[in-house]
């Protein structure tokens, strides 16, 4: 799991946030990202990015949870 917070302003990092969870990214490495996508998307989770092959060798997708946190699911496809 990867936790990342970045709003570009460490001095006032809570000022001006438009939603809970804004600027927080949570990431999970999984074995079958497409199966996770089918499960999570099938439950109606708001999609930020559909599954996509990335140039650095990952396939990933992202959703926004009910509290506004950005959650990414990723699988290495270098071995495929």
N, C-alpha and C positions, 0 to 999 in steps of 0.2 A: 504494500500500500504506500502511496506517495501522498503527502499533504503539502500543499503549496499555497502560499498567500502572497498575492502581488497586486497592489492597486497603484503602484508607481509612486507612492508617497508615504514613506515609512514614518515621517514625522507626524502626519495627521491621518493615519491609516483608517480611522473610523469615521472621519468627517465626510459627508456627502454621499454615503452609501445609499443606493436607491432600493436595495432589497437585502433581506437577511442572506447571509452566505455569499454576497457579492465579493469577488476577488479570491474566494477559496476554491481550490480545485483539489478533488480527491481522485486518485487513480488506482486502479486494480489491474494487475496482470492476470489474465485468465488463459485457460487452455483452448477454449473454443469461443472466440468473440462473437461469431455469428449466432451461436446457440443462445448466448446471453442476450444479444440484441433481440432475437425472436421472443424470448421470455419477457424481457423488460418492456419492450415496445408493445407487446401484446397486452400488457397490463395497463397501457395508456400513459406511460411516463412521457413527459414533455421532452422532445428530442432537440438536442443542440446540434448534433452532427450525426448523420447516418454512417454506417460502417464504410470505412475508406482505407485503402492501402496507402501508407505514407512512404515517402522516399527513403526514410531512414530504416525501413524494414519492419515496421509494425502495421497491423491492421487495427483500427480503433473506431469507437463511437462514443458519443457523450449524451447525457441527459441532464436535466435540471431537476433536483429533488424538490419536495414540497416546501422546504425552508429556503430554497434558492441556491443551494450548493451545486456546483458543477461536478458531475461524477463521470469519469472517463474509464472505459474498459478497453484493454489493449492486449494484443497477442502478437508475439514475434512471428513474422512470416518468412524470415530469412531461411528457415529450414525446409519450407514447403517445396 
